[in-house]
Amino acid sequence: MNPSLVLLQSAAMFAMAGGVLALSTYVKLWAGVLSFATVSFAAVGAYLAVWLNGSAGMGVVLSLMLSMLVTGALGLVVGRLFLRLSSHWMALATVALMLITRVFITNLGEYTGGSEGQVVPFTFSLPQMALMLVLVCLLMWALKRSKFGVAADTTREDPDVASALGVHVGQVKVIAFGVSGLVGALGGSMQASQLSYIDPNTFYIDLAVTIVASVVLGGAYHWLGSVIGAAVFTGMPVYISQYITEGQSVINGALLLLIIIFLPGGLIDPLRWRRLRERRSSRAHDGGTPTGGGAASEELEQVGAAR
């Protein structure tokens, strides 16, 4: 196979794994929680799946499903423990959780390989990776149209108003952590399968920054933004490495700045889409000949949006 096509396939597979990890973070942000716990969930899920498949002799599918269930339960526990923390303290607590997870991985050498790491005994193919990403996207689509989706939207916008409307804000956040743990374990296993080797540095701060950037800059108000953001910030660097061997960090930084400046709502911004539809509808209603008042109105809308 053409080396360029091989690298393109590898970039696509890393982007798929990154998309699942980004969706794990998106679920918590959807419920109004900024958290780095996805990295811990990914680490626990990946190491557990590797141990179950390698040392315990379970099949890949069973190992993956069991690791997801265990990590989902862990997510519920973490959500319950961190429930009373405010937003910034919650973020710091999940950073501490990430550090603690790394310590456990380093010291539980009998199960994790310790600081030397271990070989991943399974590898997912491109169709398998695509199927797992599609299934997670379908889960997000279903949640968006469920009672949880409505409760999460309300909780994110204003927890006090949500509580006044009868929404159990704490329960919504705990469920978000549980779903995040479930999805994060899958993403961690997908990431591990592509790396073929994992160690304590595999699931650490660099990955946390990449995941959060994918979610926020891809679009924090729609699950599709996480997938697109991961393709840009996870898959693209893998592919362009064949053309640019140095300075990728500068390129990524410049790309982030451009998106922040010109697309503050992210690449996928439902609010921006709605405004564009309203403007097109208004122009069509006016016969395509906006008056001076219409132009002034558009200018005022832009000023309001900037504020």
C-alpha angles and dihedrals in degrees: 000000000000109000090228091055091047090054091046090053091048091050091050092051093049088048090053092051090046090049092056091047090048091051088053089058093041092060091061093043087050088062091048098262123127104205140162092198092110089081091056091046090049092050094048092045095047097046092044092050091048092050094046092049097041109030101022093042097228122151120263095250094047092045091051095047093047093048090051093051093048093047091046088055089048089053090055090051093048091048091051093048095047095039098105095049119104120239101272093040089049090055092049091048091054090049087054089049089054091052092047091050090054091051091052091048091051095048100040092070094153090066104024105031090248120234091340093060127210143256118263108235096206137055127196120218125228094260091049092050091048091049092052092049091049091050091052090048089051089051090053091047091052093046090050090060096042132086088261090059093053091045092048092050091051093045092051094049097046124347092194093054090045090054091048089053091054099260114147095228095184092050091050091053093047091051089049090055090049093051089044091054092049094049094038092057090054092048092048091052091048090050092048092050091057095045092048088203130057133189136165091284095055094080104035144105098310091057091046092055092047093050095048091046090051092053100042098039094038089054126287095206099062130042091227089065090066091055093047092044091052090051089054100041101031109026101034096057090054092054099043091050087086089063102031118038097173135036097035090133090056091050092049091048092050090048091052092051092050092052093046092050102040102024105033091165092055132250091297108045117163091190091057090048091051092051091050091050091049092050092049090047091049092049091048090050091051091050094251093290107104115197126225089263089054091052091049090049091053090050091052090050090053092050090049091049091050090054 
